[in-house]
Amino acid sequence: MLQGQWIKRGEKVIMNTYSRFPIVLNEGKGTLVRDVDGKEYLDFVGGIAVNTLGYGDEELTEALYDQMKKMMHCSNLYWNMPGIEVAEILIENSVFDKVFFCNSGAEAIEGCIKLARKYGKMVHGEHCYEIITMKQSFHGRTMGAITATGQEKYQKDLNPLLEGIVYAKFNDYESVKDLVSEKTCAILLEPVQGEGGIRPAQREFLKKIRELCTEKDILLIYDEVQCGIGRTGNLFAYQTYEIPPDAIALAKGLGGGFPIGAMMAVEKAVLALKPGDHASTFGGNPLACTAAKVILNALLKQGILKNVKEQGEYLREKLENLKEKYDLVSEVRGIGLIQGVELSVPAGNIINACIEKGLLLVGAGTNVIRFVPPLIVSKAEIDKAVNILEKTLKEV
């Protein structure tokens, strides 16, 4: 088998930092992918909420090819047109005033941490540097982002962590309020916790946090790396709640598979940054921004957001039906096309069995199966995916 040969070659040369499934993916179209042996899978992982338009989108491919022929990279010592155009689209369709481009979600979070601390010192003084984040959150793998992550399993053997991060209980306003002090410069949270088990914020919780941040003049920062860029049915998850933050971190779906991240912020926060305060060599390069422009135009002009709302509701109904039929399913959570099924047993074996049957799924914590398919997914594909999951549940 070609697949086994490729895996052996990879194991010899690539660091063992991922628990990979024994699959070597080779090509894809729409929501379907094939491995090097030709086996086809229905993909409800989508690069973990990355492949917004699925695989092989012709408009995206052609735009990238055209831009590659012109220029792939130029330094941020100069302007480039795709970067300006993408920034304009993001600003025109949000509450924010300025954008900083980077390469990943973790980088966007690092930018937000720096922004928060500079804002705190600018407004309140040198003592104001503490950031409140949430337990069970996930914000990335760099040292700042992993410190902000409220899960000790990701922080093992990495001490000492970044000073000045404290953790509150998600969806518990009093828990957050009790931690606010004169040292607090920001509150950072995910509107929908991803790695923490697909847990949406309660609207009243976000509303009170927003009011608290406004009252204390501290920044409210949303990590929308996974739940943003159309995944909840609006361009940004904060629009689904109608409760805007002061700054936001974006990545994953923004490039539809091409690496790009972004930090956006309102004017009062942006004033804390001066030339030289932050940078990213590859951030905002013409190729990445060309990809983002295609993605954003597709979401805003081609009915993709409507599809997310329709298919998200349909997927939720199908998963709720499974909950009614199988005691193994204890809860269904999520918004739009970021859904989670919590089980009364570890999800690993069920995910593996679904993969054998041709459905790619991924977990979100020990007992939760995560559903983050491409935003172009159809009802027929949802039916197929849920049928495979149901067959697997019957076998448990």
BALOBA-1460 file (C-alpha; in Angstrom, 3 decimals):
// residues 396
<rec num="1" residu="m" x="0.000" y="0.000" z="0.000"/>
<rec num="2" residu="l" x="1.244" y="3.450" z="-0.887"/>
<rec num="3" residu="q" x="-0.271" y="4.824" z="2.310"/>
<rec num="4" residu="g" x="1.764" y="2.653" z="4.657"/>
<rec num="5" residu="q" x="4.962" y="3.483" z="2.786"/>
<rec num="6" residu="w" x="4.325" y="7.220" z="3.026"/>
<rec num="7" residu="i" x="3.543" y="6.992" z="6.749"/>
<rec num="8" residu="k" x="6.819" y="5.144" z="7.424"/>
<rec num="9" residu="r" x="8.720" y="7.830" z="5.504"/>
<rec num="10" residu="g" x="6.973" y="10.561" z="7.471"/>
<rec num="11" residu="e" x="7.650" y="8.940" z="10.833"/>
<rec num="12" residu="k" x="11.369" y="8.969" z="10.088"/>
<rec num="13" residu="v" x="11.634" y="12.697" z="9.422"/>
<rec num="14" residu="i" x="8.710" y="14.577" z="11.038"/>
<rec num="15" residu="m" x="8.595" y="15.363" z="14.765"/>
<rec num="16" residu="n" x="6.077" y="13.321" z="16.726"/>
<rec num="17" residu="t" x="3.899" y="16.227" z="17.893"/>
<rec num="18" residu="y" x="0.576" y="14.998" z="16.460"/>
<rec num="19" residu="s" x="-1.501" y="11.879" z="17.101"/>
<rec num="20" residu="r" x="-2.175" y="11.402" z="13.412"/>
<rec num="21" residu="f" x="-4.757" y="9.084" z="11.922"/>
<rec num="22" residu="p" x="-3.117" y="6.507" z="9.591"/>
<rec num="23" residu="i" x="-4.300" y="8.340" z="6.476"/>
<rec num="24" residu="v" x="-2.315" y="10.165" z="3.814"/>
<rec num="25" residu="l" x="-4.695" y="12.557" z="2.071"/>
<rec num="26" residu="n" x="-3.894" y="13.333" z="-1.539"/>
<rec num="27" residu="e" x="-6.730" y="15.277" z="-3.205"/>
<rec num="28" residu="g" x="-10.205" y="16.650" z="-2.664"/>
<rec num="29" residu="k" x="-13.218" y="18.232" z="-4.284"/>
<rec num="30" residu="g" x="-16.021" y="19.960" z="-2.420"/>
<rec num="31" residu="t" x="-16.515" y="18.109" z="0.862"/>
<rec num="32" residu="l" x="-14.883" y="14.884" z="-0.369"/>
<rec num="33" residu="v" x="-11.236" y="13.877" z="-0.028"/>
<rec num="34" residu="r" x="-9.238" y="10.848" z="-1.200"/>
<rec num="35" residu="d" x="-6.181" y="9.230" z="0.301"/>
<rec num="36" residu="v" x="-3.183" y="8.035" z="-1.713"/>
<rec num="37" residu="d" x="-4.758" y="4.564" z="-2.028"/>
<rec num="38" residu="g" x="-7.888" y="6.052" z="-3.587"/>
<rec num="39" residu="k" x="-10.284" y="5.628" z="-0.643"/>
<rec num="40" residu="e" x="-12.860" y="8.435" z="-0.477"/>
<rec num="41" residu="y" x="-14.016" y="10.188" z="2.685"/>
<rec num="42" residu="l" x="-16.741" y="12.691" z="3.479"/>
<rec num="43" residu="d" x="-14.885" y="15.404" z="5.399"/>
<rec num="44" residu="f" x="-16.649" y="16.913" z="8.418"/>
<rec num="45" residu="v" x="-13.361" y="18.181" z="9.833"/>
<rec num="46" residu="g" x="-12.518" y="20.645" z="7.062"/>
<rec num="47" residu="g" x="-8.941" y="21.128" z="8.245"/>
<rec num="48" residu="i" x="-10.493" y="21.823" z="11.680"/>
<rec num="49" residu="a" x="-12.796" y="24.646" z="10.552"/>
<rec num="50" residu="v" x="-10.316" y="25.883" z="7.928"/>
<rec num="51" residu="n" x="-11.496" y="24.761" z="4.482"/>
<rec num="52" residu="t" x="-14.352" y="27.245" z="4.224"/>
<rec num="53" residu="l" x="-15.199" y="26.467" z="0.592"/>
<rec num="54" residu="g" x="-14.130" y="22.845" z="0.767"/>
<rec num="55" residu="y" x="-11.526" y="21.500" z="-1.633"/>
<rec num="56" residu="g" x="-10.677" y="22.445" z="-5.192"/>
<rec num="57" residu="d" x="-12.702" y="25.644" z="-5.373"/>
<rec num="58" residu="e" x="-11.993" y="26.957" z="-8.867"/>
<rec num="59" residu="e" x="-12.314" y="30.654" z="-8.081"/>
<rec num="60" residu="l" x="-9.901" y="30.378" z="-5.166"/>
<rec num="61" residu="t" x="-7.422" y="28.306" z="-7.155"/>
<rec num="62" residu="e" x="-7.482" y="30.647" z="-10.156"/>
<rec num="63" residu="a" x="-7.109" y="33.756" z="-8.007"/>
<rec num="64" residu="l" x="-4.092" y="32.304" z="-6.224"/>
<rec num="65" residu="y" x="-2.520" y="31.241" z="-9.521"/>
<rec num="66" residu="d" x="-3.018" y="34.686" z="-11.038"/>
<rec num="67" residu="q" x="-1.492" y="36.364" z="-7.995"/>
<rec num="68" residu="m" x="1.444" y="33.924" z="-7.910"/>
<rec num="69" residu="k" x="2.366" y="35.014" z="-11.411"/>
<rec num="70" residu="k" x="2.467" y="38.631" z="-10.238"/>
<rec num="71" residu="m" x="4.002" y="38.428" z="-6.763"/>
<rec num="72" residu="m" x="3.813" y="36.038" z="-3.803"/>
<rec num="73" residu="h" x="5.498" y="38.176" z="-1.178"/>
<rec num="74" residu="c" x="6.737" y="41.657" z="-0.479"/>
<rec num="75" residu="s" x="7.904" y="43.186" z="2.768"/>
<rec num="76" residu="n" x="5.581" y="45.222" z="4.970"/>
<rec num="77" residu="l" x="8.002" y="48.055" z="4.288"/>
<rec num="78" residu="y" x="5.703" y="48.517" z="1.278"/>
<rec num="79" residu="w" x="1.958" y="48.415" z="0.632"/>
<rec num="80" residu="n" x="0.266" y="45.746" z="-1.498"/>
<rec num="81" residu="m" x="-3.162" y="45.936" z="-3.118"/>
<rec num="82" residu="p" x="-4.684" y="42.605" z="-1.960"/>
<rec num="83" residu="g" x="-3.810" y="43.461" z="1.635"/>
<rec num="84" residu="i" x="-5.540" y="46.825" z="1.410"/>
<rec num="85" residu="e" x="-8.598" y="45.306" z="-0.300"/>
<rec num="86" residu="v" x="-9.035" y="42.573" z="2.319"/>
<rec num="87" residu="a" x="-8.623" y="45.057" z="5.148"/>
<rec num="88" residu="e" x="-11.310" y="47.244" z="3.579"/>
<rec num="89" residu="i" x="-13.745" y="44.316" z="3.349"/>
<rec num="90" residu="l" x="-13.140" y="43.343" z="6.977"/>
<rec num="91" residu="i" x="-13.534" y="46.890" z="8.256"/>
<rec num="92" residu="e" x="-16.613" y="47.676" z="6.137"/>
<rec num="93" residu="n" x="-18.376" y="44.582" z="7.492"/>
<rec num="94" residu="s" x="-17.480" y="44.912" z="11.167"/>
<rec num="95" residu="v" x="-17.335" y="47.338" z="14.100"/>
<rec num="96" residu="f" x="-13.539" y="47.552" z="13.948"/>
<rec num="97" residu="d" x="-11.340" y="50.348" z="12.648"/>
<rec num="98" residu="k" x="-7.980" y="48.758" z="11.806"/>
<rec num="99" residu="v" x="-6.500" y="45.353" z="10.932"/>
<rec num="100" residu="f" x="-3.138" y="43.711" z="11.585"/>
<rec num="101" residu="f" x="-2.351" y="40.658" z="9.428"/>
<rec num="102" residu="c" x="-0.321" y="37.658" z="10.549"/>
<rec num="103" residu="n" x="-0.139" y="33.953" z="9.683"/>
<rec num="104" residu="s" x="-2.116" y="32.001" z="12.289"/>
<rec num="105" residu="g" x="-4.570" y="32.089" z="15.143"/>
<rec num="106" residu="a" x="-1.881" y="31.823" z="17.790"/>
<rec num="107" residu="e" x="-0.106" y="34.827" z="16.268"/>
<rec num="108" residu="a" x="-3.354" y="36.791" z="16.250"/>
<rec num="109" residu="i" x="-3.819" y="35.991" z="19.950"/>
<rec num="110" residu="e" x="-0.239" y="37.057" z="20.713"/>
<rec num="111" residu="g" x="-1.017" y="40.348" z="18.997"/>
<rec num="112" residu="c" x="-4.146" y="40.766" z="21.112"/>
<rec num="113" residu="i" x="-2.193" y="40.088" z="24.317"/>
<rec num="114" residu="k" x="0.366" y="42.742" z="23.406"/>
<rec num="115" residu="l" x="-2.383" y="45.161" z="22.397"/>
<rec num="116" residu="a" x="-4.204" y="44.622" z="25.704"/>
<rec num="117" residu="r" x="-1.112" y="45.263" z="27.804"/>
<rec num="118" residu="k" x="-0.099" y="48.354" z="25.873"/>
<rec num="119" residu="y" x="-3.667" y="49.688" z="26.163"/>
<rec num="120" residu="g" x="-3.744" y="49.003" z="29.897"/>
<rec num="121" residu="k" x="-0.501" y="50.874" z="30.486"/>
<rec num="122" residu="m" x="-1.535" y="53.728" z="28.191"/>
<rec num="123" residu="v" x="-4.890" y="54.264" z="29.939"/>
<rec num="124" residu="h" x="-4.366" y="53.061" z="33.507"/>
<rec num="125" residu="g" x="-0.610" y="52.958" z="34.153"/>
<rec num="126" residu="e" x="2.291" y="50.525" z="34.525"/>
<rec num="127" residu="h" x="0.448" y="48.363" z="37.052"/>
<rec num="128" residu="c" x="-2.291" y="47.437" z="34.525"/>
<rec num="129" residu="y" x="-1.200" y="44.271" z="32.696"/>
<rec num="130" residu="e" x="-3.401" y="41.381" z="33.858"/>
<rec num="131" residu="i" x="-5.654" y="39.492" z="31.434"/>
<rec num="132" residu="i" x="-8.618" y="37.363" z="32.477"/>
<rec num="133" residu="t" x="-9.255" y="34.286" z="30.321"/>
<rec num="134" residu="m" x="-11.658" y="31.358" z="30.710"/>
<rec num="135" residu="k" x="-11.216" y="27.855" z="32.051"/>
<rec num="136" residu="q" x="-11.543" y="25.175" z="29.329"/>
<rec num="137" residu="s" x="-10.532" y="27.744" z="26.707"/>
<rec num="138" residu="f" x="-7.998" y="27.194" z="23.944"/>
<rec num="139" residu="h" x="-6.042" y="30.026" z="22.347"/>
<rec num="140" residu="g" x="-3.050" y="28.454" z="20.615"/>
<rec num="141" residu="r" x="0.366" y="26.869" z="21.134"/>
<rec num="142" residu="t" x="2.795" y="29.786" z="21.434"/>
<rec num="143" residu="m" x="3.871" y="30.664" z="24.980"/>
<rec num="144" residu="g" x="1.532" y="33.595" z="25.394"/>
<rec num="145" residu="a" x="-1.387" y="31.784" z="23.795"/>
<rec num="146" residu="i" x="-0.798" y="28.580" z="25.770"/>
<rec num="147" residu="t" x="-0.723" y="30.598" z="28.992"/>
<rec num="148" residu="a" x="-4.032" y="32.188" z="28.030"/>
<rec num="149" residu="t" x="-5.432" y="28.705" z="27.412"/>
<rec num="150" residu="g" x="-7.372" y="27.579" z="30.473"/>
<rec num="151" residu="q" x="-6.484" y="23.890" z="30.262"/>
<rec num="152" residu="e" x="-3.532" y="22.553" z="32.239"/>
<rec num="153" residu="k" x="-3.030" y="19.548" z="29.934"/>
<rec num="154" residu="y" x="-1.714" y="21.857" z="27.210"/>
<rec num="155" residu="q" x="0.666" y="23.599" z="29.636"/>
<rec num="156" residu="k" x="2.387" y="20.504" z="31.025"/>
<rec num="157" residu="d" x="6.174" y="20.921" z="31.430"/>
<rec num="158" residu="l" x="6.131" y="24.431" z="29.928"/>
<rec num="159" residu="n" x="6.568" y="26.360" z="33.185"/>
<rec num="160" residu="p" x="7.226" y="29.125" z="33.876"/>
<rec num="161" residu="l" x="4.285" y="30.464" z="31.927"/>
<rec num="162" residu="l" x="3.593" y="34.108" z="31.087"/>
<rec num="163" residu="e" x="2.931" y="36.220" z="34.171"/>
<rec num="164" residu="g" x="-0.356" y="38.049" z="34.550"/>
<rec num="165" residu="i" x="-2.962" y="35.620" z="33.202"/>
<rec num="166" residu="v" x="-5.822" y="34.544" z="35.505"/>
<rec num="167" residu="y" x="-8.699" y="32.172" z="34.768"/>
<rec num="168" residu="a" x="-12.427" y="32.598" z="35.335"/>
<rec num="169" residu="k" x="-15.274" y="30.149" z="34.853"/>
<rec num="170" residu="f" x="-16.879" y="30.346" z="31.416"/>
<rec num="171" residu="n" x="-20.528" y="31.483" z="31.445"/>
<rec num="172" residu="d" x="-20.193" y="32.494" z="35.127"/>
<rec num="173" residu="y" x="-20.263" y="36.295" z="35.321"/>
<rec num="174" residu="e" x="-19.549" y="36.491" z="39.057"/>
<rec num="175" residu="s" x="-16.461" y="34.349" z="38.561"/>
<rec num="176" residu="v" x="-15.160" y="36.910" z="36.061"/>
<rec num="177" residu="k" x="-16.202" y="39.965" z="38.046"/>
<rec num="178" residu="d" x="-14.439" y="38.688" z="41.179"/>
<rec num="179" residu="l" x="-11.120" y="38.631" z="39.311"/>
<rec num="180" residu="v" x="-11.334" y="42.178" z="37.963"/>
<rec num="181" residu="s" x="-8.968" y="44.552" z="39.740"/>
<rec num="182" residu="e" x="-6.943" y="47.701" z="39.061"/>
<rec num="183" residu="k" x="-4.399" y="45.398" z="37.357"/>
<rec num="184" residu="t" x="-6.912" y="44.113" z="34.785"/>
<rec num="185" residu="c" x="-6.350" y="45.344" z="31.224"/>
<rec num="186" residu="a" x="-8.521" y="42.864" z="29.266"/>
<rec num="187" residu="i" x="-10.916" y="39.925" z="29.265"/>
<rec num="188" residu="l" x="-10.261" y="37.320" z="26.562"/>
<rec num="189" residu="l" x="-12.780" y="34.644" z="25.608"/>
<rec num="190" residu="e" x="-14.140" y="32.488" z="22.786"/>
<rec num="191" residu="p" x="-17.808" y="33.169" z="21.901"/>
<rec num="192" residu="v" x="-17.948" y="29.428" z="21.236"/>
<rec num="193" residu="q" x="-15.303" y="27.385" z="23.009"/>
<rec num="194" residu="g" x="-13.834" y="24.966" z="20.474"/>
<rec num="195" residu="e" x="-11.257" y="22.614" z="21.990"/>
<rec num="196" residu="g" x="-13.098" y="22.998" z="25.290"/>
<rec num="197" residu="g" x="-16.003" y="20.922" z="23.960"/>
<rec num="198" residu="i" x="-18.027" y="23.174" z="21.594"/>
<rec num="199" residu="r" x="-19.564" y="25.310" z="24.332"/>
<rec num="200" residu="p" x="-21.364" y="28.486" z="23.202"/>
<rec num="201" residu="a" x="-21.332" y="31.504" z="25.466"/>
<rec num="202" residu="q" x="-24.648" y="32.470" z="27.010"/>
<rec num="203" residu="r" x="-25.842" y="35.790" z="25.615"/>
<rec num="204" residu="e" x="-26.518" y="37.259" z="29.053"/>
<rec num="205" residu="f" x="-22.972" y="36.331" z="30.103"/>
<rec num="206" residu="l" x="-21.474" y="38.170" z="27.132"/>
<rec num="207" residu="k" x="-23.773" y="41.147" z="27.686"/>
<rec num="208" residu="k" x="-22.648" y="41.555" z="31.301"/>
<rec num="209" residu="i" x="-18.993" y="41.118" z="30.374"/>
<rec num="210" residu="r" x="-19.376" y="43.789" z="27.687"/>
<rec num="211" residu="e" x="-20.924" y="46.194" z="30.186"/>
<rec num="212" residu="l" x="-18.200" y="45.451" z="32.735"/>
<rec num="213" residu="c" x="-15.406" y="46.124" z="30.247"/>
<rec num="214" residu="t" x="-17.009" y="49.389" z="29.171"/>
<rec num="215" residu="e" x="-17.472" y="50.497" z="32.793"/>
<rec num="216" residu="k" x="-13.876" y="49.687" z="33.774"/>
<rec num="217" residu="d" x="-12.351" y="50.810" z="30.437"/>
<rec num="218" residu="i" x="-10.673" y="47.464" z="29.850"/>
<rec num="219" residu="l" x="-10.586" y="45.646" z="26.519"/>
<rec num="220" residu="l" x="-13.014" y="42.880" z="25.646"/>
<rec num="221" residu="i" x="-11.252" y="40.522" z="23.226"/>
<rec num="222" residu="y" x="-12.905" y="37.684" z="21.328"/>
<rec num="223" residu="d" x="-10.991" y="34.708" z="20.031"/>
<rec num="224" residu="e" x="-12.939" y="33.882" z="16.863"/>
<rec num="225" residu="v" x="-10.150" y="31.842" z="15.301"/>
<rec num="226" residu="q" x="-12.414" y="28.787" z="15.061"/>
<rec num="227" residu="c" x="-15.932" y="30.156" z="15.454"/>
<rec num="228" residu="g" x="-15.552" y="33.218" z="13.206"/>
<rec num="229" residu="i" x="-15.541" y="33.744" z="9.408"/>
<rec num="230" residu="g" x="-19.052" y="32.497" z="8.737"/>
<rec num="231" residu="r" x="-19.107" y="29.434" z="10.974"/>
<rec num="232" residu="t" x="-22.063" y="30.619" z="13.105"/>
<rec num="233" residu="g" x="-24.014" y="31.944" z="10.120"/>
<rec num="234" residu="n" x="-22.747" y="35.516" z="10.322"/>
<rec num="235" residu="l" x="-19.377" y="36.781" z="9.142"/>
<rec num="236" residu="f" x="-18.314" y="37.114" z="12.783"/>
<rec num="237" residu="a" x="-19.607" y="35.183" z="15.781"/>
<rec num="238" residu="y" x="-20.081" y="38.435" z="17.722"/>
<rec num="239" residu="q" x="-22.700" y="39.419" z="15.124"/>
<rec num="240" residu="t" x="-24.672" y="36.293" z="15.997"/>
<rec num="241" residu="y" x="-24.791" y="37.489" z="19.614"/>
<rec num="242" residu="e" x="-25.025" y="41.196" z="18.674"/>
<rec num="243" residu="i" x="-22.433" y="41.951" z="21.373"/>
<rec num="244" residu="p" x="-19.231" y="43.378" z="19.863"/>
<rec num="245" residu="p" x="-15.753" y="43.229" z="21.433"/>
<rec num="246" residu="d" x="-12.990" y="45.834" z="21.283"/>
<rec num="247" residu="a" x="-10.586" y="43.481" z="19.527"/>
<rec num="248" residu="i" x="-10.770" y="40.134" z="17.787"/>
<rec num="249" residu="a" x="-8.456" y="37.339" z="16.676"/>
<rec num="250" residu="l" x="-9.158" y="35.593" z="13.358"/>
<rec num="251" residu="a" x="-7.493" y="32.853" z="11.298"/>
<rec num="252" residu="k" x="-8.501" y="29.320" z="10.183"/>
<rec num="253" residu="g" x="-11.375" y="29.876" z="7.722"/>
<rec num="254" residu="l" x="-10.156" y="33.334" z="6.659"/>
<rec num="255" residu="g" x="-7.819" y="31.876" z="4.039"/>
<rec num="256" residu="g" x="-9.891" y="28.825" z="3.152"/>
<rec num="257" residu="g" x="-6.776" y="26.668" z="3.587"/>
<rec num="258" residu="f" x="-4.107" y="29.253" z="2.854"/>
<rec num="259" residu="p" x="-2.348" y="30.427" z="6.056"/>
<rec num="260" residu="i" x="-3.495" y="33.848" z="7.233"/>
<rec num="261" residu="g" x="-4.486" y="35.367" z="10.551"/>
<rec num="262" residu="a" x="-5.703" y="38.780" z="11.618"/>
<rec num="263" residu="m" x="-6.093" y="40.961" z="14.677"/>
<rec num="264" residu="m" x="-8.747" y="43.659" z="14.405"/>
<rec num="265" residu="a" x="-9.500" y="46.404" z="16.900"/>
<rec num="266" residu="v" x="-11.479" y="49.564" z="17.494"/>
<rec num="267" residu="e" x="-9.769" y="52.953" z="17.300"/>
<rec num="268" residu="k" x="-9.275" y="53.504" z="21.045"/>
<rec num="269" residu="a" x="-7.305" y="50.257" z="21.285"/>
<rec num="270" residu="v" x="-5.350" y="50.800" z="18.071"/>
<rec num="271" residu="l" x="-3.986" y="54.087" z="19.461"/>
<rec num="272" residu="a" x="-1.877" y="52.028" z="21.870"/>
<rec num="273" residu="l" x="0.233" y="50.685" z="18.984"/>
<rec num="274" residu="k" x="3.021" y="52.643" z="17.350"/>
<rec num="275" residu="p" x="5.316" y="51.732" z="14.422"/>
<rec num="276" residu="g" x="7.732" y="49.048" z="15.598"/>
<rec num="277" residu="d" x="5.452" y="47.743" z="18.374"/>
<rec num="278" residu="h" x="4.417" y="44.649" z="16.434"/>
<rec num="279" residu="a" x="5.288" y="42.944" z="13.155"/>
<rec num="280" residu="s" x="4.995" y="39.785" z="11.066"/>
<rec num="281" residu="t" x="7.349" y="39.109" z="8.151"/>
<rec num="282" residu="f" x="4.825" y="37.174" z="6.096"/>
<rec num="283" residu="g" x="1.711" y="38.836" z="7.536"/>
<rec num="284" residu="g" x="-0.569" y="40.374" z="4.932"/>
<rec num="285" residu="n" x="1.422" y="39.076" z="1.971"/>
<rec num="286" residu="p" x="-0.299" y="39.378" z="-1.446"/>
<rec num="287" residu="l" x="-0.927" y="35.634" z="-1.847"/>
<rec num="288" residu="a" x="-2.549" y="35.118" z="1.551"/>
<rec num="289" residu="c" x="-4.679" y="38.234" z="1.166"/>
<rec num="290" residu="t" x="-5.790" y="37.131" z="-2.293"/>
<rec num="291" residu="a" x="-7.108" y="33.935" z="-0.722"/>
<rec num="292" residu="a" x="-8.871" y="35.878" z="2.037"/>
<rec num="293" residu="k" x="-10.492" y="38.212" z="-0.496"/>
<rec num="294" residu="v" x="-12.013" y="35.253" z="-2.359"/>
<rec num="295" residu="i" x="-13.285" y="33.728" z="0.892"/>
<rec num="296" residu="l" x="-14.829" y="36.946" z="2.179"/>
<rec num="297" residu="n" x="-16.511" y="37.746" z="-1.144"/>
<rec num="298" residu="a" x="-17.936" y="34.214" z="-1.307"/>
<rec num="299" residu="l" x="-19.360" y="34.512" z="2.200"/>
<rec num="300" residu="l" x="-20.819" y="37.962" z="1.673"/>
<rec num="301" residu="k" x="-22.021" y="37.723" z="-1.931"/>
<rec num="302" residu="q" x="-22.631" y="34.074" z="-2.848"/>
<rec num="303" residu="g" x="-25.144" y="32.949" z="-0.235"/>
<rec num="304" residu="i" x="-22.692" y="30.933" z="1.852"/>
<rec num="305" residu="l" x="-23.823" y="32.528" z="5.124"/>
<rec num="306" residu="k" x="-27.419" y="31.621" z="4.346"/>
<rec num="307" residu="n" x="-26.306" y="28.061" z="3.677"/>
<rec num="308" residu="v" x="-24.546" y="27.933" z="7.056"/>
<rec num="309" residu="k" x="-27.730" y="28.948" z="8.868"/>
<rec num="310" residu="e" x="-29.896" y="26.475" z="6.940"/>
<rec num="311" residu="q" x="-27.514" y="23.536" z="7.075"/>
<rec num="312" residu="g" x="-26.492" y="24.298" z="10.643"/>
<rec num="313" residu="e" x="-30.108" y="24.098" z="11.745"/>
<rec num="314" residu="y" x="-30.593" y="20.895" z="9.768"/>
<rec num="315" residu="l" x="-27.447" y="19.306" z="11.209"/>
<rec num="316" residu="r" x="-28.557" y="20.260" z="14.713"/>
<rec num="317" residu="e" x="-31.966" y="18.605" z="14.147"/>
<rec num="318" residu="k" x="-30.364" y="15.405" z="12.890"/>
<rec num="319" residu="l" x="-27.971" y="15.270" z="15.838"/>
<rec num="320" residu="e" x="-30.792" y="15.962" z="18.308"/>
<rec num="321" residu="n" x="-32.657" y="13.028" z="16.770"/>
<rec num="322" residu="l" x="-29.695" y="10.820" z="17.609"/>
<rec num="323" residu="k" x="-29.805" y="12.097" z="21.181"/>
<rec num="324" residu="e" x="-33.438" y="11.040" z="21.442"/>
<rec num="325" residu="k" x="-32.663" y="7.552" z="20.130"/>
<rec num="326" residu="y" x="-29.372" y="6.704" z="21.834"/>
<rec num="327" residu="d" x="-28.590" y="6.993" z="25.551"/>
<rec num="328" residu="l" x="-24.928" y="7.203" z="24.562"/>
<rec num="329" residu="v" x="-25.528" y="10.772" z="23.333"/>
<rec num="330" residu="s" x="-25.820" y="13.018" z="26.374"/>
<rec num="331" residu="e" x="-25.893" y="16.506" z="24.822"/>
<rec num="332" residu="v" x="-25.779" y="18.392" z="21.510"/>
<rec num="333" residu="r" x="-24.255" y="21.894" z="21.534"/>
<rec num="334" residu="g" x="-23.245" y="24.535" z="19.045"/>
<rec num="335" residu="i" x="-24.254" y="27.273" z="16.623"/>
<rec num="336" residu="g" x="-24.431" y="27.045" z="12.835"/>
<rec num="337" residu="l" x="-21.795" y="24.711" z="11.444"/>
<rec num="338" residu="i" x="-19.788" y="24.351" z="14.629"/>
<rec num="339" residu="q" x="-21.614" y="21.608" z="16.490"/>
<rec num="340" residu="g" x="-20.581" y="19.150" z="19.177"/>
<rec num="341" residu="v" x="-22.041" y="15.842" z="20.319"/>
<rec num="342" residu="e" x="-21.146" y="14.913" z="23.882"/>
<rec num="343" residu="l" x="-21.100" y="11.200" z="24.624"/>
<rec num="344" residu="s" x="-21.209" y="9.238" z="27.864"/>
<rec num="345" residu="v" x="-18.070" y="7.396" z="26.722"/>
<rec num="346" residu="p" x="-14.759" y="8.534" z="25.171"/>
<rec num="347" residu="a" x="-15.286" y="9.592" z="21.567"/>
<rec num="348" residu="g" x="-12.071" y="8.145" z="20.124"/>
<rec num="349" residu="n" x="-13.301" y="4.685" z="19.184"/>
<rec num="350" residu="i" x="-16.473" y="6.048" z="17.611"/>
<rec num="351" residu="i" x="-14.504" y="8.570" z="15.564"/>
<rec num="352" residu="n" x="-12.149" y="5.814" z="14.379"/>
<rec num="353" residu="a" x="-15.080" y="3.608" z="13.393"/>
<rec num="354" residu="c" x="-16.661" y="6.463" z="11.416"/>
<rec num="355" residu="i" x="-13.385" y="7.016" z="9.597"/>
<rec num="356" residu="e" x="-13.334" y="3.356" z="8.612"/>
<rec num="357" residu="k" x="-16.807" y="3.876" z="7.139"/>
<rec num="358" residu="g" x="-15.657" y="6.907" z="5.135"/>
<rec num="359" residu="l" x="-16.511" y="9.854" z="7.428"/>
<rec num="360" residu="l" x="-13.797" y="12.121" z="8.816"/>
<rec num="361" residu="l" x="-14.579" y="13.480" z="12.281"/>
<rec num="362" residu="v" x="-12.469" y="14.965" z="15.067"/>
<rec num="363" residu="g" x="-12.899" y="15.278" z="18.816"/>
<rec num="364" residu="a" x="-13.137" y="18.350" z="21.039"/>
<rec num="365" residu="g" x="-12.022" y="17.037" z="24.376"/>
<rec num="366" residu="t" x="-12.302" y="13.422" z="25.518"/>
<rec num="367" residu="n" x="-16.035" y="12.809" z="25.117"/>
<rec num="368" residu="v" x="-17.113" y="15.259" z="22.400"/>
<rec num="369" residu="i" x="-17.320" y="14.714" z="18.637"/>
<rec num="370" residu="r" x="-16.892" y="17.962" z="16.718"/>
<rec num="371" residu="f" x="-18.689" y="18.788" z="13.445"/>
<rec num="372" residu="v" x="-17.017" y="21.604" z="11.478"/>
<rec num="373" residu="p" x="-17.561" y="20.747" z="7.788"/>
<rec num="374" residu="p" x="-16.877" y="23.127" z="4.899"/>
<rec num="375" residu="l" x="-19.498" y="25.872" z="4.816"/>
<rec num="376" residu="i" x="-20.714" y="24.656" z="1.397"/>
<rec num="377" residu="v" x="-22.007" y="21.378" z="2.877"/>
<rec num="378" residu="s" x="-25.406" y="20.156" z="1.627"/>
<rec num="379" residu="k" x="-28.368" y="18.421" z="3.275"/>
<rec num="380" residu="a" x="-27.559" y="15.221" z="1.383"/>
<rec num="381" residu="e" x="-24.025" y="15.260" z="2.770"/>
<rec num="382" residu="i" x="-25.311" y="15.895" z="6.289"/>
<rec num="383" residu="d" x="-27.696" y="12.944" z="5.878"/>
<rec num="384" residu="k" x="-24.810" y="10.730" z="4.785"/>
<rec num="385" residu="a" x="-22.620" y="11.821" z="7.681"/>
<rec num="386" residu="v" x="-25.312" y="11.344" z="10.320"/>
<rec num="387" residu="n" x="-26.243" y="7.961" z="8.883"/>
<rec num="388" residu="i" x="-22.648" y="6.795" z="9.207"/>
<rec num="389" residu="l" x="-22.515" y="8.070" z="12.782"/>
<rec num="390" residu="e" x="-25.785" y="6.322" z="13.614"/>
<rec num="391" residu="k" x="-24.563" y="3.013" z="12.203"/>
<rec num="392" residu="t" x="-21.503" y="3.361" z="14.407"/>
<rec num="393" residu="l" x="-23.532" y="4.191" z="17.511"/>
<rec num="394" residu="k" x="-25.619" y="1.055" z="16.947"/>
<rec num="395" residu="e" x="-22.461" y="-1.030" z="17.085"/>
<rec num="396" residu="v" x="-21.296" y="0.335" z="20.440"/>
